[in-house]
Amino acid sequence: MSAVAEAAEPQSEKLTKKILTADHPTWCPGCGDFAVLAAFYKVLEKLQYPHEKIVCVAGIGCSSRFPYFVNSHGIHFIHGRALPLATGVALSRPDVHVFVFGGDGDGFSIGGNHLNHAARKNIKMTYVIMDNSVYGLTKNQTSPTSPQGRKSKTDPQGNFDRPINPMKQLLASGATFIARTHAMQVAHMMQTFERAIQHDGFSVVECLSECVMFYPGAFDDSLPRKQGVWDVIDETQHDVTDDVAAFKLADLPAPGKFGVFYQKKLPTKNEKELNWIADTQAKLGGLSQKDILRKRFEVMR
């Protein structure tokens, strides 16, 4: 490229928190989601992706307000359906970075089915699930990750049901990057986010994020300053490509381990579809995608 052409090409503005910040967050004071948002800003500042290539998608819930607070392309979709919408964005625009945000209800309850399918298809995107083990937006109902015995508006006698195990579910579904972090462990959270974002495939981070209004102290057992145990996975001893070893780690009693349980490079649906399109175009003499679609419609008449 000539010096003149280089000079004419617009230069991207350095991505900063100021640029990335949209509306002021409206979470309750003390909510763990504030730290998750701040960590996300920091990681994007470090990675310096083009501003116009960032897409944030969310469903319904406290954590799903993320698209309002991040100055990027953003979509707030219906309850539990953020992943199929994000899948459409990721497959149609392989040049953008798709981030999905949700809570334990949006991800593991009403959206659990979509989580399984996005994982098994290995769609390239990053999904951050802010797990507070309670339905906080609707003011204290039992969620899929609420422990047995916990009392709520929907279980005044205490929760009878066993909570799901997010790590085991994600492993069984086929996600190619699975990790757990904590909103109160900011350095670890940022490292985990960065690694998840740079993974080429479907990456999921469960982030324990305390609801100070309706489930205060939910994750104190993992905080040393509250006499809990912060147990990080030692990757010199754990092979992250071994799903059997990951299942064993996921089966440990609460608070369990933190870090990357599983990571493996496998072909994404994105690259498979792009290869299919390229092969089809080559066989048809280099026709554009629109022309191929037009010819297909003609055959269907």
BELHUQUI-V190597 format. One line per field, one symbol per residue. burial: b if it has 16 or more other ideal C-beta (glycine too) atoms within 10 Angstrom, else e. Layout:
BEGIN
burial=???
END
This chain:
BEGIN
burial=eeeeeeeeeeeeeebeeeebeeeebebeeebbbbbbbbbbbbbbeeeebebeebbbbbbbbbbbbbbbbbbbbbebbeebbbbbbbbebbbeeeebbbbbbbbbbbbbbbbbebbbebbebbbbbbbbbbbbbbbbbeebbbbbbbeeebebeebeeebeeebbbbbbbbbebbbbbbbbbbbbbeebbbbbbbbbbebebbbbbbbbbbbbbbbeebbeebbeeeeeebeebeeeebebeebeebbebbeeeebbbbbbbbbbeeebbbeeeeeeeeeeeeeeeeeeeeeeeeeeeeeee
END
